């Protein structure tokens, strides 16, 4: 399966959802702030003029988090949702960053440029079904320079593990902070199993290595959100 066929987040993000995305996620600001703080630490040793690819750039939160700290970095953001990309462009424009950014409507393999110093993909991979993950990670590796850094976070869990019911209960608390309704909470387990591509951590790590990355290092976990980093071999 090609990455285009596998990665179709655009159906998840209507204009209404895109416009409300940051407001809906504001209840999780302590989690996102921590994730972005650790991301900045992981990337701190990159060159002063580093080129960064943001896969599933969404509303541009990662670019905004990095741009002030690293004022000479340039960014390419790609997203299959035109609605989310529109919000991103507006936010980056308001922040005076568009001269350092290029936005692409599409998928990783629509990015012609290669040789990026780092690729960031936060809370994206779980939108890709299991069978599409190898192509997704391979496309990311293809766009990194040798030794380049991949940083990713996703919803990750072993849905068949004995601990999963307790993990699901914890995850419902996260969803409540995001405005979940009783009906959406009732559908949550089905969404994790049937709509999203949620993988156990060990499977994700094996897929990274198969795509040409060194052994992934786990650097973040907040309930079912888990993050890794690894260098391209």
Secondary structure as the mmCIF struct_conf table of DSSP 4:
data_model
#
loop_
_struct_conf.conf_type_id
_struct_conf.id
_struct_conf.beg_label_comp_id
_struct_conf.beg_label_asym_id
_struct_conf.beg_label_seq_id
_struct_conf.end_label_comp_id
_struct_conf.end_label_asym_id
_struct_conf.end_label_seq_id
HELX_RH_AL_P HELX_RH_AL_P1 UNK A 3 UNK A 6
HELX_RH_3T_P HELX_RH_3T_P1 UNK A 9 UNK A 12
HELX_RH_AL_P HELX_RH_AL_P2 UNK A 15 UNK A 24
HELX_RH_3T_P HELX_RH_3T_P2 UNK A 25 UNK A 28
HELX_RH_AL_P HELX_RH_AL_P3 UNK A 29 UNK A 43
TURN_TY1_P TURN_TY1_P1 UNK A 44 UNK A 45
BEND BEND1 UNK A 46 UNK A 46
TURN_TY1_P TURN_TY1_P2 UNK A 48 UNK A 49
STRN STRN1 UNK A 51 UNK A 55
TURN_TY1_P TURN_TY1_P3 UNK A 56 UNK A 56
TURN_TY1_P TURN_TY1_P4 UNK A 58 UNK A 59
BEND BEND2 UNK A 60 UNK A 60
HELX_RH_AL_P HELX_RH_AL_P4 UNK A 61 UNK A 67
TURN_TY1_P TURN_TY1_P5 UNK A 68 UNK A 69
BEND BEND3 UNK A 70 UNK A 70
TURN_TY1_P TURN_TY1_P6 UNK A 71 UNK A 72
STRN STRN2 UNK A 74 UNK A 79
BEND BEND4 UNK A 80 UNK A 80
HELX_RH_AL_P HELX_RH_AL_P5 UNK A 82 UNK A 94
TURN_TY1_P TURN_TY1_P7 UNK A 95 UNK A 96
HELX_RH_3T_P HELX_RH_3T_P3 UNK A 98 UNK A 100
STRN STRN3 UNK A 101 UNK A 105
BEND BEND5 UNK A 106 UNK A 106
HELX_RH_3T_P HELX_RH_3T_P4 UNK A 108 UNK A 110
STRN STRN4 UNK A 116 UNK A 122
BEND BEND6 UNK A 123 UNK A 123
HELX_RH_3T_P HELX_RH_3T_P5 UNK A 125 UNK A 127
BEND BEND7 UNK A 128 UNK A 128
HELX_RH_AL_P HELX_RH_AL_P6 UNK A 130 UNK A 143
STRN STRN5 UNK A 144 UNK A 155
STRN STRN6 UNK A 156 UNK A 156
TURN_TY1_P TURN_TY1_P8 UNK A 159 UNK A 160
BEND BEND8 UNK A 161 UNK A 161
TURN_TY1_P TURN_TY1_P9 UNK A 162 UNK A 163
HELX_RH_AL_P HELX_RH_AL_P7 UNK A 164 UNK A 177
TURN_TY1_P TURN_TY1_P10 UNK A 178 UNK A 179
HELX_RH_AL_P HELX_RH_AL_P8 UNK A 182 UNK A 186
TURN_TY1_P TURN_TY1_P11 UNK A 187 UNK A 187
HELX_RH_AL_P HELX_RH_AL_P9 UNK A 188 UNK A 190
HELX_RH_PI_P HELX_RH_PI_P1 UNK A 191 UNK A 195
BEND BEND9 UNK A 196 UNK A 196
STRN STRN7 UNK A 199 UNK A 199
HELX_RH_AL_P HELX_RH_AL_P10 UNK A 201 UNK A 210
TURN_TY1_P TURN_TY1_P12 UNK A 211 UNK A 212
STRN STRN8 UNK A 213 UNK A 213
HELX_LH_PP_P HELX_LH_PP_P1 UNK A 214 UNK A 216
STRN STRN9 UNK A 217 UNK A 222
TURN_TY1_P TURN_TY1_P13 UNK A 223 UNK A 224
STRN STRN10 UNK A 225 UNK A 231
STRN STRN11 UNK A 232 UNK A 232
#
